[in-house]
């Protein structure tokens, strides 16, 4: 365990500790949400996704009671709309896949998200992919192939849907990055719940069955856990850099393994653990590399500014 976690100090260390605890707690919240989604096998994934958004909005009620409609104020509604349109497709892929895929495999393939984000940053933001980052992407691809094992000839629909969901969600994350420059975590989460509830309703309507009272309770829990996780991640990223928190993201695989074993007697396969570790290592390097390049770019900008002041 990192030394800075063992020593609770004041100032920056305490802030970092809060960020780590939020990351760990959010990871557990998401894994528990996935477990409940998998438990609700008798309710179609599209309907579960719809109610996740509805009850996720209900979970934000305390914020609205305290601040009125202030959390909904935004100057970039068009970006919230674009994010929701992209997000609803990835959500349908994820929720359907979660119901038919072991939780450890869900967590392992979830590590591929930064790989897609890196590729999109190169395509849309014109970031350069040099040899090291390309190598890391290649290693991450190998890890994903180890998990999916396409050479067996078996069609792992859940795994392919998870990869598709990550690929689509990566585009939404680029939009969220832009939104985060002006809007708070609560505003982003609130608009996501509202717009995704509206957009996911047609999917749910196509397979509609009125939930039982017990199922409503589980659906409400899914909404609460999802909202808690989303707010936890957003707040953690406001307190610390992604590169600093990334090493602790590996705990999602541990949570997934424990939750899957305790509630569903699922034992992670060697391929899932090995592939997940390889994918995580590649994404950890990519995150570290991106943070390093950003710091170097900032340093160059500062040096140029000082040079300009001296020259004037």
N, C-alpha and C positions, 0 to 999 in steps of 0.2 A: 504494500500500500504506500502511495506517495507520502513523503515525509510531511508535506505541508498539510495533509489531511489529519495527521496524528497530533499536530500542534495547533490548537485553536487560538489564534492570535487576533489582535484587533486590526482594523484597517483593511487593506487590500486582501490579506489572507482570509479574513472572515467573509468578505464578499465572495471570494472565490469558492470558499467552502459552501456557502449558500447556493451558488451556481451548480456545484457538483451534486449537492443533495437534491436540488430541483431536477437535474438531469436523471439521476438514479430513480427518483420518485415518479417522474413522468414515464420513464421506461417501464416501470412496474405497472403503472396505470394502464398504459397501452397494451401490455401483455395480458392483463386481467380482462380488458375489453375484448381482446381477440379470443380469449377463452370463453367468454359469454356468447360471442358471436358463433363460435363453433358449437357451443352447447345447444343453441337454438336451431337445430337441424330441421325441425318441422316448419320453420318459418323461412320463406325465401329470402336470400341474401339481399335482393333489391328492396324488399320491404323493411328489412333490418336496417339498411343504409338510410332509408327515408326517416325512420323513427330515431335513428342516431342523431340526425340533424335537428329534428323537432325537439327532442329531449335535451340535446346539447344547448339549444337556445334557451330552454326553460332553466337549465343550470346557470345561465348568466343572469337570471332574474335579480339576484342581490345587487349586481352592478347597476341595473336599470332602476331599481328602487332607490338606490343611493344617489345616482347621477342623472336620473331621468333618461331622456333620449340622447344625451350628450355623447355616449359611446358610438352612436351611429353617424355622427358628424364626420364627413370626409370630403375632400376635394378631388378624390381620384376614384369616384364610383365606377367609372368605366373599367378601371383596372381590377376592381373587386369582381365586376361582372365577367371579365375575361378569365380571371383566376377560377371562378366558379364553373364556367363552361368547360374548362380543361379538367378541373378537379373532379367533376361529377363522373366522368368516364373512368378516371383512375380509381375512384372510390368503388364503383361497381365491380371493377376487376379485382380489387383487393378483397372486398367483402365476400364475393363469390369464392375466391381462392381460399380464404381463411376457413370457410366451412368444410373444405375438402382436403386441406393440407396440414400436416403436423406442425405444431406451433414453432418448434425449433427451426424447421425449414423456412417458415414464414420469416422468422427473425434473420436467418442467415442470408436469404435473398434480399431482405430489406437493406443490407449493407451495400447493395449495388447502386443505390440511389446517388451517392456522390460521384460515381463513375459516369452516370448519365448527365449529371449537372456539369461535370468537367467538359464533356463533349459539347453540350449545348452552349457553354460559355465560349468555347472556341468558335462555334458556328455563328451564334447571334451577337456575342460581345467582342468577337475578333481577338480573343485571347490566344496566344501562341502555345502550341503543344510541342514542346521540345522532347528530346530523347528520353529523359527521365520520366516525364509524365506519361508519354506514350508507353513506356515499359510498364509503369504502374497500371495503366489501363489494360494492357495485355495480361498482366498477372491477375488482375481482378476478373477478367473474362475467363481465365483458366479456372479460377475458384468457382465461378458461377456454373461452368460446364461440369465440374466435379459434383456439384449439388444436383443439377438437373439430369446428368448422365444420359444425353440423347443417344449415345451409342448402344444402349440396351434395347432400343427399338420400342420401348414402352412410352406411351403418350402421357407425360406428366402434365395434365391440363392446369392443375393448381400452380405449379412452378412457372409455367409460361405466362399465366395470367398475372402472377406476382411480378414477373419481369416487365410485362407490358404496363402494369400499374405504376411501377417505379419509373419507367421511361416517360410516361405521361405526367406523372407527379413532378418529375424533374423540371419540366417546362413551367408548371405552376409555381414552383419554388423561385424561379427567376423573376416571375411577376411579383411574388410576395416580397422579394428583396427590395423591389422598387417601391412597393406600397409601404414597407416598413420605414422608409425615409421620412414619411409624413404622418402615418397612423400608428396608434398604439396596438399592443397585442390584443387588448379587449375589443377594439374596433375591428381588427382583422378577423378575430374569431367570431364576433357577432354577425358580421356581414356574410361570412362563410356559412354559418349555420342557417341564416335566412335564405340566402340564394341557393344553397345546396338542397335545402328542404323543398323549395319550389321546383328545382330542376330534377330532383330525384323522384318526385311524386309520380310522373308518368311511368317511370320504370316500375315503381311499386304497384301502381294501378293495374299494370299488365299481368301481375301475379297475385292480386290482392286477396287476402284472407284476414278477416277480423281476428286480431290476437286474443288469446284468453287473458283473464285477469293476471294470472301468473306470468304470462309472456310480456304483458305491459310492464310489470315490475322489472323484469330482466332488461327490457328495452330502455327503461328509464335509467337503469344502472349503466348500460352501454353509453347513453348520452352523457351522463355525469363523468364517467371514467375518461371518455374521449375529450371532453372539455377540460377536465383537470390536467390531462396529459398535454394538450395543446397549449394551455396557459403556462404550464410548467416549463415547456421547451422555450416558448417565446420569452419568458422572464429570465431564464437561464442565459439565453443568448444576449440579453441586454446587460447582464452582469459580467460576462466573461466571453472571450473570443472562442469561436468554433474550434480552432486548433487546440486550445487548452482543454476543452471539454471532450473532444473526440475520443481520447483514450478510454474514457468512462462509458462511452456508448456501447462498448463490447459487453457490458453487463446485460444488455437486452437479450443476448443469446443465453446467458445464464438464467435469467428470469424465465425465458421461454421454455428452456429445458425443464426447470423446476415446476412451472405451472402445468406444462403438458404432462409431466410424469404424475404429479399429484392428482390432477382432475381427470385425466384421460388415459393414464398408464402408458403414455407415449415415451419411448426410449429413442433419443436422437441417434441416427445412424452415423457411422464413422465418416461417410462421405459428406453428410451435412455439417459435422463439426469441423472436419478438415477444410472443406470448401468455404465454410463460413469464416474460419480463421484467416484463410488466404485472401478472401474478398475484403475482410476488415483491415488486414495489413495494408493492402493496396490503397484503400480509401483513407486510412490513417496517414499514409505518406502523401497522398494528393492534398489532403487538408493541410498538413504541415508545410508542404511546398507552396501552396497558395498563400498561406499566411506569411511565409518568408518573402515571397515576391512582393506582397503588398507592403511589408515593412521596408523593403529595399526601395520600392517606388516612392514611398512617403519620405524616406531619407533623402533620396535624390531631389525630390521637390523642395524639401526644406533647404538643401544645400544650394539649389539654384536660386531660391528666394533670397538667401543670404548674400549670394554672389551679386544678385541684381541690386540689393540695397547698397552693397559696397561700391558697385560701379556707378550708382547714381550720385 
